[in-house]
Amino acid sequence: MNSVATHPKKQSVWSKMGRHWQFYLIVALPMLYFILFKYVPMYGILLGFKRYRVSRGIWGSPWVGIYQFTKFFKNPSSLRIMYNTFLLSMYALVSSIPLAVILAIALNETRSRLWRKSVQMITYAPYFISTVVMVAILMQFLDPALGLFNTVRGFLGKDSLNYMGEAKLFKHIYVWSALWQNTGYNAIIYLAALTGINPELYEAAKVDGVNKFQKIWYVDLPSIQNTIIIMFIMNMGFVMSLGFEKAFLMQNPLNLESAEIMSTYVYKMGLINSDFSYSTAIDMINSVINIILILTFNKVAKLRSKDGGLW
């Protein structure tokens, strides 16, 4: 009797799914992606607690507990690598958000449609340059012999400078080239937030007699404050996961002191030295630090404003 009673209900659920199968298919595809490429690979974190041997497989390799983790922290270079990663990422983050906000506000204040579209196209275009091409451009511009920068230095009567060989210049070259490439693209979300501001706020500000800069300070910035905070928190989750490709391509023996970061070190230990257990442990440390950072800054944002955090 129970099965008969529940049968119409089950039939109803399946019939609803059948009528709206397109929506379920749309949801199923990203779910399948996350399951296959995000959750299934989590099985590999076992390597961080083992001394992996290819011939014995993951389960057959001996357990070593936290040996791989202590091995990293005992490495004299570990603190320098973590510091390089954190400094480089925070430098990029703290620089990119204000520039993107300024560009978005400037575009929002522009009344000429042609000028606004032209600026958007010019600032968005570098985002589509691949990392390899971007580094190649940097190499050409900063070449000690024929690079544009050193050509200008020659005209000014100064000696040639090997920019890519200076460890202290690496972070500046890395960050400011990234800002040139990504600021236009990053400004899109802030521009969208600005277009969603209630027009009545502008009208009230106009009645109060505020000038353009006061309008930006008292209307625009407070209105997109939560968007800025949310973007900052979201980026905090990737602070220690700084992009591998660009840093690796820009590295050389002269600037390695500042250019070695967590992702490049994991690559060298894992794929070049074939120490998969050690590289897995380092990547796990990386992930734990990212989680701690995003939880910490989300908590700080919540304390500042109840609507300021992600959750």
C-alpha positions in Angstrom: 0.0 0.0 0.0 2.8 2.4 0.9 4.6 1.8 -2.4 1.4 2.4 -4.3 0.7 5.6 -2.4 4.1 7.0 -3.0 4.2 6.0 -6.7 2.2 9.0 -8.0 4.5 11.4 -6.1 7.6 9.7 -7.6 6.0 9.8 -11.0 5.3 13.5 -10.5 8.9 14.3 -9.6 10.3 12.4 -12.6 7.7 14.0 -14.9 8.7 17.5 -13.7 12.4 16.7 -14.4 11.4 15.4 -17.8 9.6 18.6 -18.6 12.5 20.7 -17.6 15.4 18.5 -18.6 17.3 21.4 -20.2 17.7 23.1 -16.9 18.9 19.9 -15.2 21.3 19.3 -18.0 22.8 22.8 -17.5 23.3 22.2 -13.8 24.6 18.6 -14.4 27.5 19.7 -16.6 29.2 22.0 -14.1 28.5 19.5 -11.3 30.2 16.8 -13.4 33.2 19.1 -14.0 33.6 19.7 -10.2 33.2 16.1 -9.3 35.8 14.9 -11.9 38.4 17.6 -11.7 37.9 19.0 -8.1 36.7 16.2 -5.9 38.1 13.0 -7.4 41.7 14.4 -7.4 41.4 14.9 -3.6 42.3 11.3 -3.3 45.8 12.4 -4.2 46.3 14.3 -0.9 47.2 10.9 0.6 50.6 11.4 -1.1 51.4 14.1 1.4 51.3 11.5 4.2 53.3 8.8 2.4 56.7 8.1 0.9 55.3 7.6 -2.6 56.8 4.9 -4.8 55.4 4.6 -8.4 55.9 0.8 -8.4 53.8 0.4 -5.3 51.1 2.9 -6.0 49.4 5.3 -3.6 47.9 2.7 -1.2 51.0 0.4 -1.3 53.5 3.2 -0.5 54.5 3.4 3.2 52.9 6.0 5.6 55.2 8.6 7.0 52.8 10.8 8.9 53.7 14.5 8.9 57.3 13.8 7.8 56.9 15.6 4.5 55.5 18.7 6.2 58.3 18.9 8.7 60.7 18.4 5.9 59.5 21.6 4.2 59.6 23.7 7.4 63.1 22.5 8.2 64.2 23.6 4.7 66.2 26.9 5.1 64.5 28.3 2.0 60.9 27.6 3.1 60.3 30.8 5.0 61.8 32.9 2.1 59.6 31.1 -0.5 56.4 31.7 1.6 57.4 35.3 2.2 58.0 35.9 -1.5 54.6 34.4 -2.4 52.7 36.4 0.3 54.5 39.7 -0.5 54.2 39.4 -4.3 50.5 38.4 -4.0 49.6 41.1 -1.5 51.5 43.7 -3.5 49.5 42.8 -6.6 46.2 42.7 -4.7 46.6 46.0 -2.8 47.6 47.7 -6.1 45.1 46.2 -8.4 41.8 46.9 -6.5 42.3 50.7 -6.1 43.4 51.1 -9.8 40.4 49.1 -11.0 38.1 51.1 -8.8 39.6 54.4 -10.1 39.3 53.3 -13.7 35.7 52.2 -13.2 34.7 55.5 -11.6 36.5 57.5 -14.3 34.6 55.5 -17.0 31.3 56.0 -15.1 31.9 59.7 -15.0 32.7 60.0 -18.7 29.8 61.4 -20.7 31.3 60.8 -24.2 30.1 57.4 -25.3 32.8 57.2 -28.0 35.6 58.1 -25.5 34.3 55.6 -22.9 34.1 52.8 -25.4 37.6 53.6 -26.8 39.1 53.6 -23.3 37.4 50.3 -22.4 38.7 48.6 -25.6 42.2 49.9 -25.0 42.3 48.9 -21.3 40.6 45.5 -21.8 42.7 44.4 -24.8 45.9 43.5 -22.8 43.9 40.9 -20.8 43.7 38.7 -23.8 47.5 38.5 -24.3 48.7 35.1 -23.2 51.2 34.8 -20.4 54.0 33.5 -22.6 53.6 36.4 -25.1 53.4 38.8 -22.1 56.7 37.6 -20.7 58.3 37.7 -24.2 57.2 41.4 -24.5 58.8 42.1 -21.1 62.0 40.4 -22.2 62.1 42.5 -25.4 61.4 45.8 -23.6 63.9 45.1 -20.8 66.7 43.5 -22.8 70.1 44.9 -21.6 71.4 45.6 -25.1 68.5 46.4 -27.3 65.5 46.9 -25.0 63.5 50.1 -25.1 64.1 51.0 -21.4 67.9 50.7 -21.8 67.8 52.6 -25.1 66.2 55.5 -23.2 68.7 55.1 -20.4 71.5 55.4 -23.1 70.0 58.6 -24.5 70.0 60.0 -20.9 73.7 59.1 -20.5 73.1 56.2 -18.0 74.6 52.8 -18.1 72.6 49.8 -19.2 70.7 47.9 -16.5 69.8 44.2 -16.5 66.3 44.6 -15.2 65.4 40.9 -15.2 68.6 40.1 -13.4 67.9 42.3 -10.5 66.2 40.4 -7.6 64.9 43.6 -6.0 63.2 44.7 -9.2 61.4 41.3 -9.9 58.3 42.0 -7.8 57.8 45.5 -9.3 58.1 44.1 -12.9 55.8 41.3 -12.1 53.1 43.3 -10.4 53.1 46.4 -12.7 53.0 44.4 -15.9 50.1 42.4 -14.4 48.3 45.7 -13.6 48.8 46.9 -17.1 47.4 43.6 -18.4 44.4 43.1 -16.0 43.2 46.5 -14.6 40.8 47.1 -17.5 39.3 43.6 -17.1 39.1 43.9 -13.3 37.3 47.2 -13.5 34.2 45.6 -15.2 32.7 44.4 -11.9 33.1 47.8 -10.2 31.7 49.5 -13.3 28.7 47.2 -13.1 28.3 48.0 -9.3 28.4 51.7 -10.1 25.7 51.5 -12.8 23.4 49.8 -10.2 23.5 52.8 -7.8 20.1 54.3 -7.1 19.8 57.6 -9.2 17.9 59.2 -6.3 21.2 59.3 -4.3 22.8 61.4 -7.1 19.8 63.7 -7.2 19.9 64.1 -3.4 23.6 64.9 -3.6 23.0 67.4 -6.4 20.4 69.2 -4.2 22.9 69.3 -1.4 25.3 71.1 -3.7 28.2 68.6 -3.7 30.8 68.8 -6.4 32.0 65.9 -8.6 34.7 64.7 -6.2 32.4 64.9 -3.2 29.8 62.9 -5.1 32.4 60.2 -5.7 33.5 60.2 -2.1 30.1 60.3 -0.4 28.0 58.4 -3.0 30.0 56.2 -5.3 32.6 54.7 -3.0 30.1 53.9 -0.1 27.7 52.4 -2.6 30.3 49.9 -4.0 32.1 49.4 -0.6 30.6 45.9 -0.1 31.6 44.9 -3.7 35.2 46.0 -3.0 35.3 44.1 0.3 33.9 40.9 -1.3 36.4 41.0 -4.1 39.2 41.5 -1.6 38.1 38.6 0.5 37.7 36.3 -2.6 41.2 37.2 -3.8 42.5 36.5 -0.3 41.7 32.8 -1.0 44.3 32.8 -3.7 47.1 34.8 -2.0 49.4 31.8 -1.7 48.3 30.3 -5.0 50.0 32.9 -7.1 50.1 32.1 -10.8 52.9 29.7 -11.8 53.4 30.4 -15.4 54.5 34.0 -15.3 56.7 33.7 -12.3 58.4 30.6 -13.7 59.0 32.2 -17.1 60.5 35.3 -15.5 62.8 33.4 -13.3 66.5 33.2 -13.9 69.5 32.4 -11.6 70.1 36.1 -10.9 66.6 36.9 -9.6 65.7 33.6 -8.0 66.1 34.9 -4.5 62.9 37.0 -5.1 61.3 35.0 -7.9 60.9 31.6 -6.2 57.4 31.2 -5.0 55.3 28.3 -3.7 53.8 27.2 -7.1 57.2 27.2 -8.9 58.8 25.3 -6.0 56.0 22.7 -6.0 56.6 22.3 -9.8 60.4 21.8 -9.4 60.0 19.4 -6.5 57.2 17.4 -8.0 57.7 17.2 -11.7 61.5 17.9 -12.0 62.7 16.1 -8.9 59.9 13.5 -9.0 59.3 14.0 -5.2 55.5 13.7 -5.5 54.9 13.3 -1.8 56.9 16.3 -0.8 55.3 18.6 -3.4 51.8 17.4 -2.4 52.6 18.3 1.2 53.7 21.8 0.2 50.6 22.3 -1.8 48.5 21.2 1.1 50.3 23.8 3.3 49.5 26.3 0.6 45.8 25.5 0.7 45.6 25.6 4.5 47.2 29.1 4.6 44.7 30.3 1.9 41.8 28.9 3.9 43.0 30.6 7.1 43.5 33.9 5.3 40.0 33.9 3.7 38.3 33.0 7.0 40.3 35.6 8.9 39.5 38.5 6.5 35.9 37.4 6.2 35.6 37.6 9.9 37.2 41.0 10.0 34.8 42.2 7.3 31.8 40.8 9.3 33.0 42.6 12.4 33.2 45.9 10.4 29.8 45.4 8.8 27.2 42.7 9.1 26.8 42.7 5.3 30.5 42.9 4.7 31.5 39.2 4.6 30.9 36.5 2.1 28.9 34.3 4.5 
